[in-house]
Amino acid sequence: MKPIIEKRQPLLDQRTIIIMVSLVIGLFVLLADSLFAGESGANGPQTISWGFLIIGLFGGLALFMYGMEQMSEGMKKAAGNKMRSILSALTNNRIIALIMGAFVTMVIQSSSATTVMLVSFVQAELMSFAQSLGVILGADIGTTVTAQLIAFKLTDYALLMIAIGFGMRLLGKNDNIKNIGEVLLGFGILFYGMKLMSDAMKPLRTYPEFIDLMKGLENPLLGLLIGTIFTALIQSSSAFTGIVIVLAQQGLITLEAGIPLVFGANIGTCITAALASIGTSREAKRVALAHVLFKICGVTLFVFWIPAFADFINAMAVKFGSDTARQIANAHTIFNVSLALVFLPFTTVFAGLLLKILPPEEELKGIIPVTWHLDESMVSTPDFAIGLARTEITRMAKILGRMLRAIIIPFMSNAKLINREVKQKDEADLLIKEIPTQDEIFPELTLLAGIDMREAKIDFLDEKIVAYLIKVARQEISNEQAGEVFGMISIANDMESIGDIIHRNMMPLITKMEELTSDFSEEGKEELMIYHIKVCKQISRLKEAFGEHSLETARKIMQKEEKYLDLETKYRLRHLKRLQQEHKKTVETHEVHMELLDLLKQVNVYTANIAKTFLNTSHSDHSSLQNQ
């Protein structure tokens, strides 16, 4: 493990090489296009070089999308963890949720990352589904900032931004400088890609067939369809909006044609997210469905009023002196702001409707082990991935709590022993009837089958969480992040060990108990029940510590461990004293009693070890979540 933490990064990584090759190709395209244009001008009228136009257009688009991804990754690395803390702490009010969704998405430049965080918060019960809808509406506003930035004519400074950003990434002495450099580098590549697309499309300004084609896009339904399909294909509404803005900057498209294309981009991006949600958790499906319905309803409201909407945008342009590219960016922003203002008052009603369409009860019927939070697309952003793994570990603690609560029932209420000890059959039948025999969540399973099922889940989650965290460790991570990653691997393994104690060690004792002719003594049974309750509280505290990232709760677990160890010693001595007095029940149940008490003590020790690891590896940045 240590070599992964201390490994030296190569001077030029794969991403840097791709950037340099792309830039060389881009420069070659520009140079070659200039040479060919010169030759055409010397020999006669200028003609369109379709080969270089296509190369320039698609090469520019590739650089544009890559630059956007690079910028987003840098933003997430630089501020993602802080944004996660802010988002989870400040979304109780729907207006604040809207503002936070817009702010967080604007900063990290990734609505998909915001959505992933929302799903994990809802599943961890840190946020209600209705609250998450306000954040979704805000995230849609936050994504329009990219279009506003693109509308600035900064293409002449693209290479300067690339040079400065590359230098900061290469020579930066700390992660913050490198991350800011990555943002600036991505920003420069984005604008350089725009320059390539813009230069490639210049000849089209005098090409009649293309001009007629662009005029045809003023048909709202056609523009809407093209925007939806193209955005779904390239899986980026910002990239498609960027193309529309480039067309506008070259005078190839009007505002009336640009608006339906942008509307289509809004639908296309949420359809991509909806398709990606197939096979994910119920919460993720609800979030994706909410996004689709918001956009479709919004576009339906606006599409029949495009001429009036265009007149409104034009009126603003006259007042503020905006060109067509800026007008399209403004239309994109105003559409999403209007959408938020219309739907925000009805988020509670909307949430209720979606919960009826995708009810939570159905998700509980899934007995096959699955992960709820581990998103592979977030692995390249360590802070986000670590947060998702922590939420999955919280789920492990919840499952362990249910296992531990169930395992004690056969020891305290054994039907065979009741039949032996209670003389009146009617009374015995009544007592046996009151014993829980079904799993608390899955009534189709017996109590012990439920423990078997959860042990399989714990083993599965341990394997998946560890594999996920190892992938995170292979990224460019700081020593602090590496410590947290390997700490969580240790925690997942310790939780799996607790599951083994319950399943492999405690369950066989039930069979041994049933073979006895006597039950525990009244004193012994009371002591075991009290100690079991204490240990169950430790597991509940683990869930709280991870779910709320509460360092205070983790410290409490460690403090309680000492008290519970003393209590175990006290109960052990009491049992031995009863044994010396030759109490019949104590003598016969001695072996089972001592083993069960010792196993509960082991669970207590494991919870304290987990809490200690959690304290030693937790980021100080998360302390703001302690009081949620």
C-alpha positions as CSV (number, residue, x, y, z in Angstrom):
1,M,0.0,0.0,0.0
2,K,2.8,2.4,0.9
3,P,4.2,2.6,-2.6
4,I,0.8,3.8,-4.0
5,I,0.9,6.7,-1.5
6,E,4.4,7.7,-2.2
7,K,4.7,6.9,-5.9
8,R,6.2,9.6,-8.1
9,Q,4.1,10.9,-11.0
10,P,5.8,10.9,-14.4
11,L,6.9,14.3,-15.7
12,L,4.4,13.9,-18.6
13,D,1.3,11.8,-17.8
14,Q,-1.0,10.4,-20.5
15,R,-3.4,13.3,-20.2
16,T,-0.6,15.8,-20.8
17,I,0.6,13.9,-23.9
18,I,-2.9,13.9,-25.3
19,I,-3.2,17.7,-24.8
20,M,0.2,18.3,-26.5
21,V,-0.7,16.0,-29.5
22,S,-4.1,17.7,-29.9
23,L,-2.6,21.2,-29.9
24,V,0.0,20.1,-32.5
25,I,-2.8,18.7,-34.7
26,G,-4.8,21.9,-34.2
27,L,-1.8,24.1,-35.2
28,F,-1.3,21.9,-38.3
29,V,-4.9,22.3,-39.3
30,L,-4.7,26.1,-39.0
31,L,-1.4,26.3,-40.9
32,A,-2.5,24.0,-43.6
33,D,-5.8,25.7,-44.0
34,S,-4.0,29.1,-44.3
35,L,-1.7,27.7,-47.0
36,F,-4.5,26.2,-49.0
37,A,-6.6,29.3,-48.7
38,G,-3.6,31.3,-50.0
39,E,-3.2,29.1,-53.0
40,S,-6.9,29.4,-53.8
41,G,-6.8,33.1,-53.5
42,A,-3.9,33.3,-55.9
43,N,-5.4,31.1,-58.6
44,G,-9.0,32.4,-58.6
45,P,-12.1,32.6,-56.4
46,Q,-11.8,31.0,-52.9
47,T,-13.4,27.6,-52.7
48,I,-14.3,25.6,-49.6
49,S,-11.8,22.9,-48.6
50,W,-14.3,20.4,-47.2
51,G,-11.6,18.0,-45.9
52,F,-10.0,20.7,-43.7
53,L,-13.5,22.1,-42.8
54,I,-14.5,18.7,-41.4
55,I,-11.1,18.1,-39.7
56,G,-11.2,21.6,-38.2
57,L,-14.8,21.2,-37.0
58,F,-14.5,17.8,-35.4
59,G,-11.0,18.4,-34.1
60,G,-12.1,21.7,-32.6
61,L,-15.2,20.0,-31.1
62,A,-12.9,17.3,-29.6
63,L,-10.7,19.9,-28.0
64,F,-13.7,21.9,-26.8
65,M,-15.2,18.8,-25.1
66,Y,-11.8,17.7,-23.7
67,G,-11.1,21.2,-22.4
68,M,-14.5,21.3,-20.7
69,E,-13.9,17.9,-19.1
70,Q,-10.4,19.1,-18.0
71,M,-11.8,22.3,-16.5
72,S,-14.6,20.4,-14.7
73,E,-12.1,17.9,-13.2
74,G,-9.9,20.7,-12.0
75,M,-12.8,22.5,-10.4
76,K,-14.0,19.3,-8.7
77,K,-10.5,18.6,-7.3
78,A,-10.0,22.2,-6.2
79,A,-13.4,22.8,-4.6
80,G,-15.5,19.6,-4.8
81,N,-15.1,18.5,-1.2
82,K,-16.0,21.9,0.1
83,M,-19.0,22.0,-2.2
84,R,-20.2,18.6,-1.0
85,S,-20.1,19.9,2.6
86,I,-22.0,23.1,1.7
87,L,-24.6,21.2,-0.3
88,S,-25.3,18.7,2.4
89,A,-25.5,21.3,5.2
90,L,-27.5,24.1,3.5
91,T,-30.5,22.6,1.7
92,N,-33.3,22.7,4.3
93,N,-35.0,25.6,2.7
94,R,-36.1,25.2,-1.0
95,I,-34.9,28.6,-2.0
96,I,-31.5,28.0,-0.3
97,A,-31.5,24.6,-2.0
98,L,-32.0,26.3,-5.4
99,I,-29.2,28.8,-4.7
100,M,-26.8,26.1,-3.4
101,G,-27.5,23.9,-6.4
102,A,-26.7,26.8,-8.8
103,F,-23.6,27.8,-6.9
104,V,-22.1,24.3,-6.4
105,T,-22.7,23.4,-10.1
106,M,-21.3,26.8,-11.2
107,V,-18.1,26.1,-9.2
108,I,-17.5,22.5,-10.1
109,Q,-18.9,22.8,-13.6
110,S,-20.6,19.4,-13.5
111,S,-24.3,18.9,-13.1
112,S,-23.7,15.1,-13.2
113,A,-21.4,15.4,-10.1
114,T,-24.1,17.5,-8.3
115,T,-26.7,14.8,-9.1
116,V,-24.4,12.0,-7.8
117,M,-24.0,13.9,-4.6
118,L,-27.8,14.4,-4.3
119,V,-28.5,10.7,-4.7
120,S,-26.0,9.8,-2.0
121,F,-27.4,12.4,0.4
122,V,-31.0,11.2,-0.2
123,Q,-30.0,7.5,0.3
124,A,-28.1,8.4,3.5
125,E,-31.2,10.3,4.7
126,L,-29.2,13.6,5.0
127,M,-31.7,15.2,2.6
128,S,-35.3,14.5,1.6
129,F,-36.2,13.8,-2.1
130,A,-38.3,17.0,-2.1
131,Q,-35.3,19.1,-1.0
132,S,-33.2,17.5,-3.8
133,L,-35.6,18.8,-6.4
134,G,-34.7,22.4,-5.5
135,V,-31.0,21.5,-5.9
136,I,-31.7,20.0,-9.3
137,L,-33.4,23.1,-10.5
138,G,-30.5,25.2,-9.2
139,A,-28.0,22.9,-10.9
140,D,-29.7,23.5,-14.3
141,I,-29.1,27.3,-13.7
142,G,-25.5,26.6,-12.7
143,T,-24.7,24.8,-16.0
144,T,-25.7,27.9,-18.0
145,V,-22.6,29.7,-16.7
146,T,-20.5,27.8,-19.2
147,A,-22.5,29.2,-22.1
148,Q,-22.1,32.7,-20.7
149,L,-18.4,32.2,-20.5
150,I,-18.2,30.8,-24.0
151,A,-20.1,33.9,-25.3
152,F,-17.1,36.0,-24.3
153,K,-14.7,36.3,-27.3
154,L,-11.6,35.0,-25.5
155,T,-10.3,32.8,-28.3
156,D,-7.4,35.1,-29.0
157,Y,-6.1,34.4,-25.5
158,A,-6.6,30.6,-25.6
159,L,-2.9,29.7,-26.1
160,L,-1.9,32.1,-23.3
161,M,-4.3,30.4,-20.9
162,I,-3.0,27.0,-22.1
163,A,0.6,28.0,-21.5
164,I,-0.1,29.5,-18.0
165,G,-2.2,26.5,-17.0
166,F,0.3,24.0,-18.3
167,G,3.1,25.7,-16.4
168,M,1.1,25.7,-13.1
169,R,0.3,22.0,-13.5
170,L,3.9,21.1,-14.3
171,L,5.7,23.4,-11.8
172,G,3.1,23.8,-9.0
173,K,4.4,22.7,-5.6
174,N,1.0,22.0,-4.0
175,D,-2.3,20.4,-5.1
176,N,-4.2,23.7,-5.1
177,I,-1.9,25.4,-7.6
178,K,-1.9,22.3,-9.8
179,N,-5.7,22.1,-9.7
180,I,-6.1,25.8,-10.6
181,G,-3.6,25.2,-13.4
182,E,-5.8,22.3,-14.6
183,V,-8.8,24.6,-14.6
184,L,-7.0,27.3,-16.6
185,L,-5.5,24.7,-19.0
186,G,-9.0,23.3,-19.6
187,F,-10.4,26.7,-20.1
188,G,-7.7,27.5,-22.7
189,I,-8.2,24.3,-24.6
190,L,-12.0,24.9,-24.6
191,F,-11.5,28.3,-26.3
192,Y,-8.8,26.9,-28.6
193,G,-11.3,24.3,-29.7
194,M,-13.8,27.1,-30.3
195,K,-11.3,28.9,-32.4
196,L,-10.7,25.9,-34.6
197,M,-14.4,25.4,-35.1
198,S,-15.0,29.1,-35.8
199,D,-12.1,29.3,-38.3
200,A,-13.3,26.1,-40.0
201,M,-16.8,27.5,-40.5
202,K,-15.8,30.9,-41.8
203,P,-16.1,29.8,-45.5
204,L,-19.7,28.7,-44.9
205,R,-20.8,32.3,-44.4
206,T,-20.9,32.7,-48.2
207,Y,-22.1,29.2,-49.0
208,P,-25.8,29.6,-50.1
209,E,-26.9,26.0,-49.5
210,F,-25.6,26.1,-45.9
211,I,-27.3,29.5,-45.3
212,D,-30.6,28.1,-46.5
213,L,-30.1,25.1,-44.2
214,M,-29.6,27.3,-41.2
215,K,-32.7,29.3,-42.1
216,G,-34.6,26.1,-42.0
217,L,-33.7,25.6,-38.3
218,E,-36.0,28.5,-37.5
219,N,-38.7,25.9,-37.6
220,P,-39.0,25.2,-33.8
221,L,-39.8,21.5,-34.0
222,L,-37.0,20.8,-36.4
223,G,-34.5,22.8,-34.3
224,L,-35.8,21.1,-31.1
225,L,-35.4,17.6,-32.6
226,I,-31.8,18.4,-33.9
227,G,-30.8,19.8,-30.6
228,T,-32.1,16.9,-28.7
229,I,-30.6,14.2,-30.9
230,F,-27.2,15.9,-31.3
231,T,-26.9,16.6,-27.5
232,A,-27.8,13.0,-26.7
233,L,-25.1,11.7,-29.1
234,I,-22.3,13.9,-27.8
235,Q,-23.6,13.6,-24.2
236,S,-23.0,17.3,-23.4
237,S,-25.5,20.1,-23.5
238,S,-22.7,22.6,-22.9
239,A,-20.7,21.4,-25.9
240,F,-23.7,21.6,-28.2
241,T,-24.6,25.1,-26.8
242,G,-21.0,26.0,-27.5
243,I,-21.4,24.9,-31.2
244,V,-24.6,27.0,-31.5
245,I,-22.8,30.0,-30.0
246,V,-19.9,29.6,-32.5
247,L,-22.4,29.5,-35.4
248,A,-23.9,32.7,-34.0
249,Q,-20.5,34.4,-33.7
250,Q,-19.9,33.6,-37.4
251,G,-23.3,35.0,-38.3
252,L,-24.5,31.6,-39.6
253,I,-27.5,31.4,-37.3
254,T,-30.2,33.7,-36.0
255,L,-31.5,34.0,-32.5
256,E,-34.9,32.5,-33.7
257,A,-33.0,29.4,-34.9
258,G,-30.7,29.2,-31.9
259,I,-33.4,29.2,-29.2
260,P,-35.1,25.8,-30.3
261,L,-31.6,24.3,-30.7
262,V,-30.8,25.3,-27.1
263,F,-34.2,24.0,-25.9
264,G,-33.4,20.7,-27.6
265,A,-30.0,20.6,-25.8
266,N,-31.8,20.9,-22.5
267,I,-33.9,17.9,-23.2
268,G,-31.0,15.9,-24.8
269,T,-28.8,16.2,-21.7
270,C,-31.4,14.9,-19.3
271,I,-32.3,12.0,-21.6
272,T,-28.7,10.9,-21.5
273,A,-28.8,11.1,-17.7
274,A,-32.0,9.1,-17.7
275,L,-30.5,6.3,-19.8
276,A,-27.5,6.3,-17.5
277,S,-29.8,5.7,-14.5
278,I,-31.0,2.4,-15.8
279,G,-29.7,-0.3,-13.4
280,T,-29.0,2.2,-10.6
281,S,-30.7,2.8,-7.3
282,R,-34.3,3.9,-6.9
283,E,-33.2,7.3,-5.8
284,A,-31.0,7.8,-8.9
285,K,-34.0,6.9,-11.1
286,R,-36.2,9.4,-9.3
287,V,-33.7,12.2,-9.7
288,A,-33.2,11.4,-13.4
289,L,-37.0,11.2,-14.0
290,A,-37.5,14.5,-12.2
291,H,-34.9,16.1,-14.5
292,V,-36.6,14.8,-17.6
293,L,-40.0,15.9,-16.5
294,F,-38.8,19.4,-15.5
295,K,-37.2,19.9,-18.9
296,I,-40.0,18.5,-21.1
297,C,-42.6,20.5,-19.2
298,G,-40.5,23.6,-19.4
299,V,-39.8,23.3,-23.2
300,T,-43.5,22.5,-23.8
301,L,-44.4,25.8,-22.1
302,F,-41.8,27.8,-24.0
303,V,-41.7,26.2,-27.5
304,F,-45.0,27.8,-28.7
305,W,-43.8,31.3,-27.6
306,I,-40.4,31.3,-29.2
307,P,-41.1,34.4,-31.4
308,A,-42.3,36.4,-28.3
309,F,-39.3,35.0,-26.3
310,A,-36.9,36.0,-29.1
311,D,-38.4,39.5,-29.1
312,F,-37.9,39.8,-25.3
313,I,-34.2,38.7,-25.7
314,N,-33.8,41.2,-28.6
315,A,-35.2,44.0,-26.4
316,M,-32.6,43.1,-23.8
317,A,-29.9,43.1,-26.4
318,V,-30.8,46.6,-27.6
319,K,-30.6,47.8,-24.0
320,F,-27.3,46.1,-23.2
321,G,-25.7,46.0,-26.6
322,S,-25.4,42.2,-26.9
323,D,-24.5,40.3,-30.1
324,T,-26.4,37.1,-31.2
325,A,-24.0,34.8,-29.4
326,R,-24.7,36.5,-26.1
327,Q,-28.4,36.6,-26.8
328,I,-28.4,32.8,-27.2
329,A,-26.5,32.4,-24.0
330,N,-29.0,34.7,-22.3
331,A,-31.9,32.7,-23.7
332,H,-30.4,29.5,-22.2
333,T,-30.0,31.1,-18.8
334,I,-33.4,32.8,-18.7
335,F,-35.1,29.6,-19.8
336,N,-33.6,27.7,-16.8
337,V,-34.2,30.5,-14.3
338,S,-37.8,30.7,-15.5
339,L,-38.1,26.9,-15.2
340,A,-36.9,27.1,-11.6
341,L,-39.3,29.9,-10.6
342,V,-42.3,28.0,-12.1
343,F,-41.6,24.6,-10.5
344,L,-39.9,25.6,-7.2
345,P,-43.2,26.3,-5.3
346,F,-44.5,22.8,-6.3
347,T,-41.4,20.6,-5.5
348,T,-43.2,18.9,-2.6
349,V,-46.2,18.0,-4.8
350,F,-43.9,17.0,-7.6
351,A,-41.9,14.8,-5.2
352,G,-45.1,13.1,-4.0
353,L,-46.0,12.3,-7.6
354,L,-42.6,10.8,-8.4
355,L,-42.7,8.8,-5.2
356,K,-46.0,7.3,-6.4
357,I,-44.5,6.5,-9.8
358,L,-41.3,5.0,-8.2
359,P,-42.3,4.0,-4.6
360,P,-39.5,3.3,-2.1
361,E,-41.1,0.1,-0.9
362,E,-40.2,-1.7,-4.2
363,E,-36.5,-1.1,-3.6
364,L,-36.6,-3.0,-0.3
365,K,-37.6,-6.1,-2.1
366,G,-34.2,-6.5,-3.6
367,I,-32.5,-9.2,-1.7
368,I,-29.6,-9.6,-4.2
369,P,-26.6,-7.6,-3.0
370,V,-26.0,-4.4,-4.9
371,T,-24.1,-1.2,-4.3
372,W,-26.1,2.0,-4.0
373,H,-23.5,4.7,-4.1
374,L,-20.3,3.7,-5.9
375,D,-20.3,5.7,-9.1
376,E,-17.4,4.7,-11.4
377,S,-17.6,8.1,-13.2
378,M,-16.5,9.8,-10.0
379,V,-13.3,7.7,-9.5
380,S,-11.2,10.3,-11.3
381,T,-12.4,12.9,-8.7
382,P,-11.0,11.5,-5.4
383,D,-12.9,13.8,-3.0
384,F,-16.2,12.8,-4.5
385,A,-15.4,9.1,-4.7
386,I,-14.2,9.0,-1.1
387,G,-17.5,10.6,0.0
388,L,-19.5,8.0,-2.0
389,A,-17.5,5.1,-0.5
390,R,-18.1,6.6,3.0
391,T,-21.8,6.6,2.3
392,E,-21.7,3.0,1.2
393,I,-19.8,2.1,4.4
394,T,-22.6,3.9,6.4
395,R,-24.9,1.4,4.7
396,M,-22.7,-1.5,5.9
397,A,-23.1,-0.2,9.4
398,K,-26.9,-0.1,9.0
399,I,-27.0,-3.7,7.8
400,L,-24.8,-4.9,10.6
401,G,-27.1,-3.2,13.1
402,R,-30.0,-5.3,11.7
403,M,-28.0,-8.5,11.9
404,L,-27.0,-7.8,15.5
405,R,-30.5,-7.0,16.6
406,A,-31.9,-10.2,15.0
407,I,-29.2,-12.6,16.3
408,I,-30.1,-12.2,20.0
409,I,-33.8,-13.2,19.6
410,P,-33.3,-17.0,19.4
411,F,-31.1,-16.9,22.6
412,M,-33.6,-14.9,24.6
413,S,-36.8,-16.6,23.2
414,N,-36.1,-20.2,22.2
415,A,-39.3,-22.1,21.3
416,K,-37.8,-25.5,22.2
417,L,-36.8,-24.4,25.7
418,I,-40.2,-22.7,26.3
419,N,-41.9,-26.0,25.5
420,R,-39.6,-27.9,27.9
421,E,-39.9,-25.4,30.8
422,V,-43.5,-24.2,30.6
423,K,-45.9,-26.9,31.8
424,Q,-49.1,-25.4,30.5
425,K,-49.3,-26.0,26.7
426,D,-51.6,-23.0,26.1
427,E,-49.3,-20.7,27.9
428,A,-46.3,-22.1,26.0
429,D,-48.0,-21.7,22.7
430,L,-48.9,-18.1,23.5
431,L,-45.3,-17.3,24.4
432,I,-44.0,-19.0,21.3
433,K,-46.5,-17.1,19.1
434,E,-45.0,-13.8,20.3
435,I,-41.5,-14.7,19.3
436,P,-40.5,-12.9,16.1
437,T,-39.8,-15.5,13.4
438,Q,-39.6,-13.3,10.3
439,D,-37.0,-10.8,9.1
440,E,-37.9,-7.2,10.1
441,I,-37.6,-5.9,6.5
442,F,-38.2,-9.0,4.3
443,P,-41.1,-10.9,5.8
444,E,-40.8,-13.7,3.3
445,L,-37.5,-14.7,5.0
446,T,-37.1,-16.3,8.4
447,L,-35.1,-14.5,11.0
448,L,-32.0,-16.6,10.4
449,A,-32.4,-16.5,6.6
450,G,-32.4,-12.7,7.0
451,I,-29.0,-12.9,8.8
452,D,-27.7,-15.2,6.0
453,M,-28.8,-12.7,3.4
454,R,-27.3,-9.7,5.1
455,E,-24.0,-11.6,5.7
456,A,-23.8,-12.1,1.9
457,K,-24.5,-8.4,1.4
458,I,-21.7,-7.4,3.9
459,D,-19.2,-9.7,2.1
460,F,-20.3,-8.2,-1.3
461,L,-20.1,-4.6,-0.1
462,D,-16.7,-5.2,1.4
463,E,-15.4,-6.6,-1.8
464,K,-16.9,-3.8,-4.0
465,I,-15.9,-0.9,-1.7
466,V,-12.3,-2.1,-1.4
467,A,-12.1,-2.6,-5.2
468,Y,-13.6,0.9,-5.7
469,L,-11.2,2.5,-3.2
470,I,-8.2,0.8,-4.9
471,K,-9.2,2.4,-8.2
472,V,-9.3,5.8,-6.4
473,A,-5.9,5.2,-4.9
474,R,-4.5,4.8,-8.4
475,Q,-5.5,8.4,-9.2
476,E,-3.4,11.4,-8.5
477,I,-4.2,11.8,-4.8
478,S,-2.6,13.6,-1.9
479,N,-1.1,11.8,1.0
480,E,-4.1,12.9,3.1
481,Q,-6.5,11.4,0.6
482,A,-4.4,8.2,0.4
483,G,-4.6,7.9,4.2
484,E,-8.3,8.2,4.1
485,V,-8.7,5.7,1.3
486,F,-6.6,3.0,3.0
487,G,-8.3,3.9,6.3
488,M,-11.7,3.1,4.8
489,I,-10.4,-0.1,3.3
490,S,-9.4,-1.1,6.8
491,I,-12.8,-0.1,8.1
492,A,-14.7,-2.0,5.5
493,N,-12.6,-5.1,6.3
494,D,-13.3,-4.7,10.1
495,M,-17.1,-4.4,9.4
496,E,-16.9,-7.6,7.3
497,S,-15.2,-9.2,10.4
498,I,-18.1,-8.1,12.6
499,G,-20.5,-9.7,10.1
500,D,-18.4,-12.9,10.3
501,I,-18.6,-12.9,14.1
502,I,-22.4,-12.7,14.0
503,H,-22.9,-15.2,11.2
504,R,-20.1,-17.7,11.7
505,N,-19.7,-17.6,15.4
506,M,-23.0,-16.6,17.0
507,M,-25.4,-18.5,14.7
508,P,-23.8,-22.0,15.5
509,L,-24.4,-21.2,19.2
510,I,-28.1,-21.1,18.6
511,T,-28.0,-24.8,17.6
512,K,-25.9,-25.5,20.7
513,M,-28.4,-23.7,22.8
514,E,-31.4,-25.7,21.4
515,E,-29.6,-28.9,22.4
516,L,-29.6,-27.9,26.1
517,T,-32.4,-28.8,28.5
518,S,-32.3,-25.4,30.4
519,D,-32.5,-21.8,29.5
520,F,-30.2,-19.0,30.8
521,S,-30.7,-18.0,34.5
522,E,-32.8,-14.9,34.9
523,E,-29.8,-12.9,36.0
524,G,-27.7,-14.3,33.2
525,K,-30.3,-13.5,30.6
526,E,-30.7,-10.0,31.8
527,E,-27.0,-9.4,31.7
528,L,-26.7,-10.7,28.2
529,M,-29.6,-8.6,27.0
530,I,-28.2,-5.4,28.6
531,Y,-24.7,-6.0,27.1
532,H,-26.3,-6.8,23.7
533,I,-28.2,-3.5,23.8
534,K,-24.9,-1.6,24.7
535,V,-23.1,-3.2,21.7
536,C,-26.1,-2.4,19.4
537,K,-25.7,1.2,20.4
538,Q,-22.1,1.1,19.4
539,I,-23.1,0.0,15.9
540,S,-25.7,2.7,15.7
541,R,-23.1,5.2,16.7
542,L,-20.9,4.0,13.9
543,K,-23.7,4.6,11.4
544,E,-24.1,8.1,12.8
545,A,-20.4,8.8,12.7
546,F,-20.1,7.9,9.1
547,G,-23.5,9.3,7.9
548,E,-22.9,12.7,9.5
549,H,-19.1,12.6,9.5
550,S,-19.2,13.2,13.2
551,L,-15.8,13.0,14.9
552,E,-17.5,13.6,18.2
553,T,-19.6,10.4,17.8
554,A,-16.4,8.5,16.9
555,R,-14.7,9.7,20.1
556,K,-17.8,8.7,22.1
557,I,-17.5,5.1,20.6
558,M,-14.0,4.9,21.9
559,Q,-14.9,6.2,25.3
560,K,-17.8,3.7,25.6
561,E,-15.6,0.8,24.6
562,E,-13.7,1.1,27.9
563,K,-16.9,1.3,29.9
564,Y,-18.3,-1.7,28.1
565,L,-15.2,-3.7,28.6
566,D,-15.4,-3.1,32.3
567,L,-19.1,-4.0,32.2
568,E,-18.2,-7.3,30.4
569,T,-15.7,-8.1,33.1
570,K,-18.3,-7.4,35.8
571,Y,-20.9,-9.7,34.2
572,R,-18.3,-12.4,33.7
573,L,-17.4,-12.4,37.4
574,R,-21.1,-12.5,38.3
575,H,-21.6,-15.5,36.1
576,L,-18.6,-17.3,37.6
577,K,-20.0,-16.5,41.1
578,R,-23.3,-18.2,40.2
579,L,-21.3,-21.1,38.7
580,Q,-19.5,-21.5,42.0
581,Q,-22.9,-21.6,43.7
582,E,-23.8,-24.4,41.3
583,H,-27.0,-22.9,39.9
584,K,-28.4,-25.5,37.6
585,K,-29.2,-23.2,34.7
586,T,-25.9,-21.4,35.0
587,V,-23.9,-24.7,35.0
588,E,-25.7,-26.1,32.0
589,T,-25.6,-22.9,29.9
590,H,-22.1,-21.9,31.0
591,E,-20.3,-22.6,27.7
592,V,-22.9,-20.8,25.5
593,H,-23.2,-17.9,27.9
594,M,-19.5,-17.2,28.1
595,E,-19.0,-17.6,24.3
596,L,-21.9,-15.3,23.5
597,L,-20.6,-12.7,26.0
598,D,-17.1,-12.9,24.6
599,L,-18.4,-12.5,21.0
600,L,-20.3,-9.4,21.9
601,K,-17.2,-8.0,23.5
602,Q,-15.3,-8.7,20.3
603,V,-17.9,-6.7,18.4
604,N,-17.5,-3.8,20.9
605,V,-13.7,-3.9,20.3
606,Y,-14.1,-3.9,16.5
607,T,-16.4,-0.8,16.7
608,A,-13.8,1.1,18.7
609,N,-11.0,0.1,16.2
610,I,-13.2,1.4,13.4
611,A,-13.8,4.6,15.2
612,K,-10.1,5.1,15.9
613,T,-9.3,4.5,12.2
614,F,-12.0,6.9,11.3
615,L,-10.6,9.6,13.6
616,N,-7.0,9.1,12.4
617,T,-7.9,9.4,8.7
618,S,-10.7,11.9,8.5
619,H,-10.2,15.2,6.7
620,S,-10.5,18.3,8.8
621,D,-12.6,19.8,6.0
622,H,-15.4,17.6,6.9
623,S,-15.7,19.0,10.4
624,S,-18.4,21.3,9.3
625,L,-20.8,18.4,8.9
626,Q,-20.6,17.3,12.6
627,N,-23.6,19.2,13.7
628,Q,-26.0,18.3,10.9
